[in-house]
Structures are given as structure tokens and as C-alpha cells.
Amino acid sequence: MKNILAAIVIFAAVTLANAQSELVTPFFNDLFQTSYLNPATVPDHNVSFGLPGMSSIQMQLIHNGFVLNSAINGNTLSAQKLLDNTFNKNMLHLHADIDFLHFRIRIDNNFFWLGIRQRHNMSFFYPRELVELAVKGNAHLVGNHLDMSAFGINADVHREYTVGMARAVDDWHFGARISFLHGLSTVYMNPDVLELHVLDDMYVHALNSDAVFYSAGIPFDNDVDNKWVTDHLSRIRNPGFAIAYGADYRIDDQWNLIFSVSDLGFIRWSDNTRNYKVNGSSTFKGLDVLAGFLGGKEVDIEEVFDDIVDDLNGEEFEGAFTTWLSPRFTVAAHYRLNGNTTLRAGFYGIHNRHFYPAFSIGGMYQFSKLFTIAANASINQKSFSNLGLGFVFNPGPVQFFIMTDNFLTPIVAPASVTNVNFRFGLNFVLKHDHVEIEPVEI
């Protein structure tokens, strides 16, 4: 079994590309928020609850395209180096979770819980060709074309109502949760074809497109006032469903293996949809700004845009559509060095149009029941210098926590940052004594 674990760790270390994060949180089994990542997590207390306005907030910024530091030459920014360090497919990702409330309780050998949180996601995808066009212009593209099909966006706001359970069976802890989702707003586009051609030395551009732009819950024609916001946040529509499951296997008194999958689900958007299909081609010869200026005529950009839309056979329509969550995967190992110290190595991944893996290794030390600290190093977002840090403070029934996966680089080398995230919050726990779960033999 230990040889298998070593093989997993080595494979993870040599195959990493770009990754999503939140790699410190899984160290803390006592946090309810860890059960969102691994439902098999078993805490050392019997009851945990979080109250509205006092629970957890998690925020994240990721850019896995160019890194500013790699494009700096002396005191200047090199556009060519910027292009050289841009991948064929790149992503800018913003994410935030707000936990409204939760309640978890131990009954015999089982833990049951429920939770409510609101999730905010925005992923903007862009191809290397977009940066190339900005850096080099279009003269070198005469007779050629730019493939812009990697351009796209996934953005949504949805609410999650979840129930879960964890149970010990022999040397295993099993856990699962199911979630009802309802979508508030979304914008989605993933074009099949999006190409820009430069036809001749007069720099006539031709756009060829086969794409659908989907949206729901966006106030295109409404005034955003207090009434609209209240109605938007209180209505339940656009239903969805998600599941998560995990397992914690105790090899011996020192070794544990952890497996988990979360956020397997979808949202069906049917309320207040507004979609736009663009299928065709259009040419653009530019704007004669100088002639318009000398002739005293106003250049009508809107008219030019309308002509392009007409050429592309644009069609606006209403209709339901489905978007999928970004599932997360974890394979990790715990090694109890002594009663207060635990080491952890883990391989993590998330699928968001592409698979983004990460690798983390670190340790946790419990000074007392009052204070616990965890630190890790991770390979994440093209960077080998991500140092994470987390604290949990337990003064009585109050559990305060704060953590981040990358605390040093944003301070000492902000131009090298590819990801920034943090989580903080406040839980209440009761009977914070060591809980011995007696496994059920089957």
C-alpha cells in the first residue's frame, strides 16, 4: 500500500500543469468547511454550527496565462516576452463562496449536517492569438487567420442547499452529500468556431463564427434597483443538483489515505433567459475616421456593428439550457508523526473546460485544544513557490479560522503572482473533546 502511495505522489509531482487551489483547508478536519471538499471528514467535536453573517467567506483570483515578472526587462515591460510567456489557452478565474449557515451533529457513530452557501464564479478564457494581435498588430497576418475558438466565458451565481452524512465502517470513514441548487445569474459562451481572417494588403478583416451566447438572470432591459435585487435574490428558480462523496482509509496507526470527489452536478437555466446565436461570416473594412472628421460627418460605429451582426445571421432567442459545475478531485495521505503533528501530501484537480491539477505537501501542528497551525508548499499555477498558512483558534465554543494557499509571493514578488486566495470565518462548536468513533463491523 505504501508503494502505491509513493507512486501516486511521484506521478502527481511530475505531471502538474496549472491548478485551482484551496490546499490548506483540507488539513483541518475540525472545520465544517472541510466537509465541502471531503464529506468523509470526521471532526473532534460533537456539534458545529455557523450563523448568517458570522460564517465562512472564501475568495480566489487565478490567472494562468502570462506572468508579468517574466515579461519585465530591466525597468520596462517587454511585449514580446509577454507574448512568449502566454499559453495557447489561458484562463482568468474569480471565485467567492459565502457560507450563510450550517449545522452538524454527531448521533452515535454518524455525523449529519446541512448547510447553505452562495457561490460566485467567473472564468474568462482567451487564446494566445488575442495577445499576439495586441502585440504584433495585423500586418503579418495578411492571407492568414487567427483561431480564436479558445475564447469563452463561464460565469454564474447560484445558491446551494446541502445535506450530508459521514459514518465509520471497519477501517474506513465514508461520507457523502447531496445538494439542491438554484441559479441566480449566468453568462456562458464556448464557440465551436471563431476565426479572424486578414484578406489582403488593405487589411480587410473577415470574421467567421459559429457560436451561441447564453445568459439568464441578467437585467438587460431592467433598472437595477432595490426591488429588483430583492426579487432576484429571493426567488427560487433555475434548479440544479450536485453530489459529493469521499472515503478515509486507515492503513495503520500512522497512515491514512483520503479520496474525494465534489461538485458533480449541473444547473438547468430556464427563467429569464436571453440567448444569441451567431453563425456565418462578415467582412470589416475599417472606419474612415479621417474622412469623417474632415467632412464634418459623425462616424456611426453602431451602424457598422449592426451590419456585422446582420452578416453573421445573428438570432436572438429564449430557451432553457444547462451548465455544469466544475468537479474537484482529491487523493491525499496523512502520516501522524506524533500526537500533535500530522504530515500531509495530496494531489488535487478541478475540471473547468480543461483539467487543472495541483500538488501539495505540508504539516499541521496542534499546540493545544486552543490553537492549531498548518503550513504547506504547493506546485500551483506555473509556480513552485506557493507557501500556504492556516490558523484555527478555539477559545471555548468559538472556532475562528483564517488561511491562504499563497501568503508570501503576493508580498515579496507581486509581479510573479498567479493565484491569490484566502478563507476566514467563525464557527461555534460544542463538546470539543476527542471523539472516538467506534467502527461498525460489516
C-alpha positions as CSV (number, residue, x, y, z in Angstrom):
1,M,0.0,0.0,0.0
2,K,2.8,2.4,0.8
3,N,4.4,1.7,-2.6
4,I,1.2,2.6,-4.2
5,L,1.1,5.8,-2.3
6,A,4.6,6.7,-3.3
7,A,3.8,6.1,-7.0
8,I,0.8,8.4,-6.7
9,V,2.9,11.2,-5.2
10,I,5.7,10.8,-7.8
11,F,3.1,10.8,-10.6
12,A,1.5,13.9,-9.3
13,A,4.8,15.7,-8.9
14,V,6.0,15.2,-12.5
15,T,2.7,15.8,-14.3
16,L,1.5,19.1,-13.0
17,A,0.4,21.9,-15.2
18,N,-1.9,24.7,-13.9
19,A,-4.2,24.2,-10.9
20,Q,-7.0,25.6,-8.9
21,S,-6.3,26.0,-5.2
22,E,-7.6,25.8,-1.7
23,L,-5.0,23.4,-0.5
24,V,-4.6,24.4,3.2
25,T,-8.3,23.9,4.2
26,P,-8.1,20.1,4.0
27,F,-5.6,19.9,6.8
28,F,-8.3,20.9,9.3
29,N,-10.7,18.1,9.9
30,D,-12.3,20.2,12.7
31,L,-13.6,22.8,10.3
32,F,-17.1,22.2,8.9
33,Q,-16.0,23.9,5.7
34,T,-13.6,21.0,5.0
35,S,-16.6,18.7,4.5
36,Y,-17.4,20.6,1.4
37,L,-14.2,19.3,-0.1
38,N,-14.3,15.8,1.5
39,P,-17.6,14.6,3.0
40,A,-15.8,11.8,4.9
41,T,-14.2,14.3,7.2
42,V,-14.7,13.5,10.9
43,P,-14.2,16.3,13.5
44,D,-13.1,16.1,17.1
45,H,-16.3,17.6,18.5
46,N,-20.0,16.6,18.5
47,V,-21.8,19.7,17.3
48,S,-20.8,22.6,15.0
49,F,-22.9,25.4,13.6
50,G,-22.4,28.7,11.8
51,L,-24.7,31.7,11.8
52,P,-25.6,34.1,9.0
53,G,-23.1,36.9,8.8
54,M,-20.7,35.1,11.0
55,S,-19.7,32.0,9.0
56,S,-17.1,31.5,6.3
57,I,-16.0,33.6,3.3
58,Q,-13.6,32.2,0.7
59,M,-12.2,34.2,-2.2
60,Q,-9.8,33.4,-5.0
61,L,-8.1,35.0,-8.0
62,I,-6.3,32.9,-10.6
63,H,-4.5,33.9,-13.9
64,N,-2.7,31.0,-15.6
65,G,-1.6,33.0,-18.7
66,F,1.4,35.3,-18.8
67,V,3.2,36.3,-15.6
68,L,4.2,40.0,-15.5
69,N,7.6,39.3,-13.9
70,S,8.6,37.1,-16.9
71,A,8.0,39.9,-19.3
72,I,9.9,42.6,-17.4
73,N,13.2,43.6,-19.0
74,G,15.0,45.9,-16.7
75,N,12.6,48.7,-15.9
76,T,10.4,48.1,-18.9
77,L,7.7,45.7,-19.9
78,S,8.6,43.6,-23.0
79,A,5.6,43.0,-25.2
80,Q,7.4,40.2,-27.0
81,K,8.3,38.4,-23.7
82,L,4.7,38.9,-22.7
83,L,3.7,37.0,-25.8
84,D,6.4,34.4,-25.4
85,N,5.1,33.5,-21.9
86,T,1.4,33.2,-23.0
87,F,0.0,29.8,-23.5
88,N,-2.2,28.6,-26.3
89,K,-5.2,28.6,-23.9
90,N,-5.4,30.8,-20.9
91,M,-7.8,31.5,-18.1
92,L,-8.6,34.3,-15.7
93,H,-10.7,33.0,-12.8
94,L,-12.5,34.8,-10.0
95,H,-14.3,32.8,-7.3
96,A,-16.1,33.5,-4.0
97,D,-18.1,31.4,-1.6
98,I,-20.2,32.8,1.2
99,D,-21.4,30.3,3.8
100,F,-24.8,31.5,5.2
101,L,-25.2,28.9,7.8
102,H,-24.6,25.2,8.7
103,F,-25.4,22.7,11.4
104,R,-23.6,19.4,12.0
105,I,-24.3,16.9,14.8
106,R,-23.0,13.5,15.9
107,I,-25.5,10.8,16.6
108,D,-23.9,7.5,17.7
109,N,-21.3,6.7,15.0
110,N,-22.7,9.1,12.4
111,F,-22.3,12.7,11.6
112,F,-25.2,14.5,9.9
113,W,-25.2,18.0,8.6
114,L,-26.9,20.6,6.5
115,G,-25.5,23.8,5.0
116,I,-26.5,26.8,2.9
117,R,-24.0,28.8,0.8
118,Q,-23.9,31.2,-2.1
119,R,-21.3,30.6,-4.8
120,H,-19.9,33.1,-7.3
121,N,-17.7,32.0,-10.3
122,M,-16.3,33.8,-13.3
123,S,-13.9,32.1,-15.8
124,F,-12.7,34.1,-18.8
125,F,-10.8,32.0,-21.4
126,Y,-8.7,33.6,-24.1
127,P,-6.3,32.3,-26.8
128,R,-2.7,33.2,-27.3
129,E,-3.7,34.8,-30.6
130,L,-5.6,37.6,-28.8
131,V,-2.3,38.7,-27.1
132,E,-0.5,38.2,-30.4
133,L,-2.9,40.6,-32.2
134,A,-2.4,43.2,-29.5
135,V,1.4,42.9,-29.5
136,K,2.2,42.4,-33.3
137,G,-0.8,44.1,-34.9
138,N,-2.3,42.5,-38.1
139,A,0.2,43.2,-40.9
140,H,1.9,39.8,-40.5
141,L,-1.5,38.1,-40.8
142,V,-2.3,39.1,-44.4
143,G,-3.5,36.0,-46.1
144,N,-3.7,34.1,-42.8
145,H,-6.1,33.8,-39.9
146,L,-6.3,33.8,-36.2
147,D,-8.1,30.9,-34.5
148,M,-10.0,32.5,-31.6
149,S,-12.1,29.4,-30.7
150,A,-10.5,29.2,-27.2
151,F,-12.2,32.4,-26.4
152,G,-15.1,31.9,-24.0
153,I,-16.7,32.7,-20.6
154,N,-18.3,30.7,-17.8
155,A,-19.9,32.9,-15.1
156,D,-22.6,32.2,-12.7
157,V,-24.1,32.9,-9.3
158,H,-26.0,30.2,-7.6
159,R,-27.2,29.1,-4.1
160,E,-26.6,25.7,-2.7
161,Y,-28.6,23.8,0.0
162,T,-26.8,20.7,1.0
163,V,-27.3,17.7,3.4
164,G,-24.6,15.1,4.2
165,M,-23.6,12.2,6.3
166,A,-20.3,10.6,7.4
167,R,-20.0,7.1,9.0
168,A,-17.3,4.8,10.2
169,V,-17.2,1.2,8.9
170,D,-14.3,-1.0,10.0
171,D,-11.1,0.9,9.0
172,W,-13.0,3.3,6.7
173,H,-14.8,6.6,7.1
174,F,-17.3,7.1,4.3
175,G,-19.1,10.3,3.6
176,A,-21.5,11.8,1.0
177,R,-23.6,14.9,0.5
178,I,-26.3,15.9,-1.9
179,S,-27.1,19.4,-2.9
180,F,-30.1,21.2,-4.3
181,L,-29.0,24.2,-6.3
182,H,-30.9,27.2,-7.7
183,G,-29.3,29.5,-10.2
184,L,-29.4,33.3,-9.9
185,S,-27.5,34.6,-12.9
186,T,-25.2,33.2,-15.6
187,V,-23.4,34.1,-18.8
188,Y,-21.9,31.3,-20.9
189,M,-20.1,31.0,-24.3
190,N,-18.0,28.3,-25.7
191,P,-17.7,28.9,-29.5
192,D,-17.3,26.0,-31.9
193,V,-15.7,28.3,-34.5
194,L,-14.4,31.8,-34.1
195,E,-11.8,32.9,-36.7
196,L,-10.4,36.2,-37.8
197,H,-9.0,36.4,-41.4
198,V,-7.0,39.3,-42.8
199,L,-7.8,39.1,-46.6
200,D,-5.5,41.5,-48.4
201,D,-2.9,44.3,-48.0
202,M,-5.8,46.7,-47.4
203,Y,-6.3,44.9,-44.1
204,V,-9.9,43.9,-44.8
205,H,-10.9,41.6,-41.9
206,A,-13.3,38.7,-42.1
207,L,-14.9,37.2,-39.1
208,N,-16.2,33.6,-39.3
209,S,-18.2,32.4,-36.3
210,D,-20.3,29.5,-35.1
211,A,-21.2,30.3,-31.5
212,V,-24.1,30.7,-29.1
213,F,-24.1,33.2,-26.2
214,Y,-26.3,32.1,-23.3
215,S,-27.5,34.2,-20.4
216,A,-30.1,34.0,-17.7
217,G,-31.0,36.4,-14.8
218,I,-29.1,39.3,-16.4
219,P,-31.0,42.7,-16.3
220,F,-30.5,43.7,-19.9
221,D,-33.8,45.7,-20.0
222,N,-34.5,46.3,-16.3
223,D,-33.4,49.0,-14.0
224,V,-31.3,47.5,-11.2
225,D,-33.0,49.0,-8.0
226,N,-33.6,47.6,-4.5
227,K,-36.8,45.9,-5.6
228,W,-35.1,44.1,-8.5
229,V,-32.3,42.9,-6.2
230,T,-34.7,41.7,-3.5
231,D,-36.8,39.9,-6.0
232,H,-33.8,38.4,-7.8
233,L,-32.2,37.0,-4.6
234,S,-35.4,35.7,-3.0
235,R,-36.9,33.8,-5.9
236,I,-36.2,30.1,-6.3
237,R,-35.8,29.0,-9.9
238,N,-33.3,27.5,-12.3
239,P,-33.0,24.2,-10.4
240,G,-29.9,22.1,-10.2
241,F,-28.4,19.1,-8.4
242,A,-24.9,18.1,-7.2
243,I,-23.3,15.3,-5.3
244,A,-20.0,14.7,-3.5
245,Y,-18.5,11.6,-1.8
246,G,-15.3,10.7,-0.1
247,A,-13.5,7.9,1.9
248,D,-10.8,7.9,4.5
249,Y,-9.0,4.6,4.9
250,R,-6.9,3.9,8.0
251,I,-3.9,1.7,6.9
252,D,-2.4,1.6,10.5
253,D,-2.0,3.8,13.5
254,Q,0.0,6.3,11.5
255,W,-1.1,6.2,7.9
256,N,-4.4,7.3,6.3
257,L,-5.4,7.5,2.6
258,I,-8.1,10.0,1.6
259,F,-10.1,10.0,-1.6
260,S,-12.9,12.5,-2.5
261,V,-14.9,13.9,-5.4
262,S,-17.1,17.0,-5.1
263,D,-19.2,19.3,-7.2
264,L,-20.5,16.7,-9.6
265,G,-23.6,18.5,-10.8
266,F,-25.5,20.9,-13.1
267,I,-28.0,23.8,-13.2
268,R,-30.9,23.9,-15.7
269,W,-31.4,27.6,-16.6
270,S,-35.0,28.4,-17.8
271,D,-36.0,31.6,-16.1
272,N,-35.4,35.0,-17.7
273,T,-33.1,33.5,-20.4
274,R,-31.7,35.6,-23.3
275,N,-29.6,33.8,-25.8
276,Y,-27.9,34.9,-29.1
277,K,-26.8,32.6,-31.9
278,V,-24.1,33.8,-34.4
279,N,-23.4,31.6,-37.4
280,G,-21.9,33.0,-40.5
281,S,-19.2,35.4,-41.7
282,S,-18.8,39.1,-42.2
283,T,-16.2,41.5,-43.6
284,F,-15.0,44.7,-42.0
285,K,-13.0,47.3,-44.0
286,G,-12.5,49.7,-41.1
287,L,-13.7,53.2,-40.3
288,D,-12.7,56.2,-42.4
289,V,-12.3,58.4,-39.3
290,L,-10.2,61.0,-41.1
291,A,-12.7,61.5,-43.9
292,G,-15.5,61.7,-41.4
293,F,-13.5,64.3,-39.4
294,L,-12.6,66.4,-42.4
295,G,-16.1,66.2,-43.9
296,G,-17.7,67.1,-40.6
297,K,-19.6,63.8,-40.6
298,E,-20.1,61.6,-37.5
299,V,-18.7,58.1,-37.8
300,D,-21.6,55.8,-36.9
301,I,-19.9,52.8,-35.1
302,E,-23.3,51.4,-34.1
303,E,-24.4,51.1,-37.7
304,V,-21.2,49.3,-38.6
305,F,-21.7,46.9,-35.7
306,D,-25.3,46.3,-36.8
307,D,-24.1,45.5,-40.3
308,I,-21.7,42.9,-39.0
309,V,-24.4,41.3,-36.8
310,D,-26.7,41.1,-39.9
311,D,-24.0,39.5,-41.9
312,L,-23.4,36.9,-39.2
313,N,-27.0,35.8,-39.3
314,G,-27.4,36.7,-35.6
315,E,-30.5,35.3,-34.0
316,E,-31.8,36.2,-30.5
317,F,-33.9,33.5,-28.8
318,E,-35.2,32.4,-25.5
319,G,-34.8,28.8,-24.3
320,A,-33.6,26.6,-21.5
321,F,-30.0,25.4,-21.4
322,T,-27.8,23.5,-18.9
323,T,-24.4,24.4,-17.4
324,W,-22.2,22.0,-15.4
325,L,-20.3,22.6,-12.2
326,S,-16.5,22.2,-12.1
327,P,-15.9,18.9,-10.3
328,R,-13.0,18.6,-7.9
329,F,-10.9,15.5,-7.2
330,T,-8.5,14.7,-4.3
331,V,-6.1,11.9,-3.5
332,A,-4.1,12.5,-0.3
333,A,-2.2,10.8,2.5
334,H,-1.9,11.6,6.2
335,Y,1.0,10.5,8.4
336,R,0.8,11.0,12.1
337,L,4.3,11.8,13.2
338,N,3.2,12.1,16.9
339,G,0.2,13.0,18.9
340,N,0.4,16.7,17.9
341,T,1.9,16.6,14.4
342,T,0.4,15.3,11.2
343,L,2.1,15.4,7.7
344,R,0.0,15.5,4.5
345,A,0.7,15.1,0.8
346,G,-2.0,15.5,-1.7
347,F,-2.8,15.5,-5.4
348,Y,-5.8,17.8,-6.3
349,G,-7.6,18.6,-9.6
350,I,-10.5,20.5,-11.0
351,H,-12.1,20.3,-14.4
352,N,-13.1,23.7,-15.8
353,R,-13.2,23.0,-19.6
354,H,-9.7,21.6,-19.0
355,F,-8.2,19.6,-16.2
356,Y,-6.0,21.6,-13.8
357,P,-4.0,19.6,-11.3
358,A,-2.0,20.7,-8.2
359,F,0.3,19.0,-5.7
360,S,0.7,20.0,-2.1
361,I,2.9,18.8,0.8
362,G,2.9,20.1,4.4
363,G,2.2,19.6,8.0
364,M,-0.2,20.5,10.9
365,Y,0.8,21.1,14.5
366,Q,-1.7,21.3,17.4
367,F,-0.2,23.4,20.2
368,S,-3.3,22.6,22.4
369,K,-7.0,22.5,22.1
370,L,-6.8,26.2,21.8
371,F,-4.6,26.7,18.8
372,T,-3.7,24.7,15.6
373,I,-1.4,25.8,12.7
374,A,-0.8,24.3,9.3
375,A,1.7,25.1,6.6
376,N,2.3,23.7,3.1
377,A,4.2,24.2,-0.1
378,S,2.4,23.6,-3.4
379,I,3.0,23.5,-7.1
380,N,0.2,25.7,-8.4
381,Q,-0.4,27.9,-11.4
382,K,3.0,27.6,-13.0
383,S,4.6,28.4,-9.7
384,F,6.8,26.3,-7.4
385,S,6.9,29.0,-4.6
386,N,3.4,28.8,-3.2
387,L,3.6,28.8,0.6
388,G,0.3,28.3,2.4
389,L,-0.5,29.0,6.0
390,G,-3.6,28.4,8.2
391,F,-4.6,29.0,11.8
392,V,-7.6,27.7,13.8
393,F,-8.2,29.3,17.2
394,N,-10.6,27.7,19.6
395,P,-11.4,30.0,22.7
396,G,-14.1,27.9,24.2
397,P,-17.1,27.2,22.0
398,V,-15.9,29.7,19.3
399,Q,-13.8,28.5,16.4
400,F,-12.1,31.2,14.5
401,F,-10.0,30.4,11.4
402,I,-8.1,32.1,8.6
403,M,-5.9,30.5,5.8
404,T,-4.4,31.1,2.4
405,D,-2.5,29.0,-0.1
406,N,-0.1,31.7,-1.1
407,F,0.8,34.3,1.5
408,L,4.5,35.1,0.7
409,T,4.6,35.7,-3.1
410,P,1.9,38.5,-3.1
411,I,4.0,40.4,-0.5
412,V,7.6,39.9,-1.8
413,A,7.1,39.4,-5.5
414,P,3.6,40.6,-6.6
415,A,4.6,40.6,-10.3
416,S,5.1,36.9,-10.0
417,V,1.7,36.1,-8.6
418,T,-0.5,33.6,-10.5
419,N,-3.0,32.9,-7.7
420,V,-4.3,34.5,-4.6
421,N,-6.8,33.0,-2.2
422,F,-7.9,33.2,1.4
423,R,-10.6,31.8,3.6
424,F,-11.7,33.2,7.0
425,G,-14.7,32.6,9.2
426,L,-16.3,31.8,12.6
427,N,-17.9,28.6,13.7
428,F,-19.4,27.5,17.0
429,V,-18.6,24.0,18.4
430,L,-19.8,22.1,21.4
431,K,-18.1,19.4,23.4
432,H,-14.7,19.9,21.9
433,D,-13.3,16.6,23.2
434,H,-11.7,13.9,21.3
435,V,-14.4,11.8,19.7
436,E,-13.7,8.1,19.4
437,I,-15.8,6.8,16.6
438,E,-16.4,3.1,17.1
439,P,-16.4,1.5,13.7
440,V,-19.3,-0.7,12.7
441,E,-18.2,-4.1,11.6
442,I,-19.9,-5.5,8.5
